[in-house]
Amino acid sequence: MKKIAVITSGGDSPGMNAAVRGVVRTALARGAEVFGFHHGYRGIISEEIFPMNTNSVGGIISQGGTMLRTARCPEFREKAGRDQAIEVLRENDIDGLIVIGGDGSLTGARALHEEYSFPIIGVPGSIDNDIAGTDFSIGFDTAVNTALGAIDKIRDTAYSHERVFVVEVMGRANGFIALEVALSGGAEAVLIPEVPFSLLEICENLRQARVRGKRSSVIVVAEGAARAGDIKDFVQKNTGFEARESVLGHIQRGGSPTSFDRVLALRLGSHAANRLLSGFTGEMVGVDGSRLCHHPLSYVLSTERTVDPDKLLLLEMMAQ
C-alpha cells in the first residue's frame, strides 16, 4: 500500500486535527504517500484532493475543529454518490482510506468497504461518546470540560440569587455528556433520553432540598430528553422557586482539545494508519482502558453503547 487518504466527516469534534496529525506522520514514517480530502465524503465526490506532508500537520495539535473541514453529504447516502466517490479514489490511485468521524461517517466507511472491497479504517471522532468498540471517542473529554466550565460559572450565580438553573447540553439520542457533566458539576438532577424521569418527583426533591437549607440547584438536561425552557417553566410553576434556563449549544463542539483528547487522537490516528498499512480493513480503532484495540465496523455499527447505571445511582446519592 503506497498511497492512502484521510478525511474528517460529519460533526466536528475537538481533537480531530490531532488525529489527522497521527495518521499523516505515522504513514509518512512508514514510507507511504498521504493525501487529504476537504469536506469529507462530499470532498471525495468533488475531488477536493491534495497531498499532505509533515508540514501540513504542523502546529495543528492544539486547534479545535478540523483543518480538513467537514460537511454533510446526502449524495453519499445514495449508491450513485458512492459509485462516484470510489471512482475518484481509484482514479487518484488511492490504496486505502481513513475516516475520522461519528456513526454516520463510519456507516459510510462500512459501505465503501463492503460494496467495493475498498481498504478502509475508521477512527471514532464524536463529542457524544456513543460509539461502540471504544471507551472514549475523540472530543468527548473536551466537550465535557467545556460544559463543566460553564456550569461552574452558572452555579455561582445560582447560589448568589438562590435560583434553580436548568442547563441544556448536547445529546440528541444519548446522555453521555449530560451524565458526566452532572456528576462532575454536582448537579441535583439529570435528564437523559435513555431513562424515564418524573418532573413532579424532581420538583419534590428540590423542595426537600430547600427544607434542608439548600438555596440553589442545578438541573442538567440532554437536548434529546427535553428542552431547558420547558423544564424551567415546569419547575417554577410547581415549586414556586425562581428558575432560569441556559442552553450551551455549539460551544461544546469547539475549542482547544484537552490533553486527554490530544493524546487519544494521536494514538488512534497512528493506530489507524498502522492497521491500514499492515493490510487490515473494515475496522474501527479504539481504546479499551489504556490499551489500543480494533473492532470490525459491522460490530461497531450494530452494537448500542449505553450509559453506566452505576453513575446514575451515584448522582442520586450525591444529590441528597
Number of C-alpha atoms within 10 A of each C-alpha: 14 14 18 25 26 28 27 32 29 22 19 25 30 32 38 36 30 32 32 31 25 25 27 28 24 22 25 16 10 12 13 17 18 24 19 25 24 23 24 25 30 21 21 24 23 14 17 15 20 11 11 18 15 13 10 15 19 11 11 18 23 16 18 22 23 24 18 18 19 22 16 15 18 10 15 19 14 10 12 10 18 21 15 16 22 18 15 18 20 12 9 13 12 20 17 25 27 26 26 32 28 26 19 15 25 29 18 18 26 26 19 20 20 14 12 12 12 21 24 30 32 34 28 31 32 26 28 26 25 25 22 22 24 22 14 23 28 34 33 28 24 26 29 24 19 21 25 22 13 16 27 15 10 18 21 12 15 21 16 11 13 17 19 25 27 29 29 27 28 26 21 14 15 23 29 25 28 26 26 21 24 28 21 14 19 19 23 23 23 27 25 24 18 14 13 9 14 9 14 13 10 18 19 15 16 26 18 13 17 14 10 10 9 13 18 23 22 27 24 28 29 26 23 18 21 15 17 23 17 11 22 21 15 16 24 16 13 13 15 11 19 17 24 19 20 17 17 15 12 10 14 23 25 19 18 19 30 20 14 14 25 26 18 25 32 24 19 31 33 22 24 32 30 17 17 23 22 10 11 15 23 23 26 32 25 29 18 12 10 8 7 14 15 22 17 16 26 15 13 21 18 9 12 12 17 14 19 10 10 9 14 18 10 11 21 15 10 13 16 11
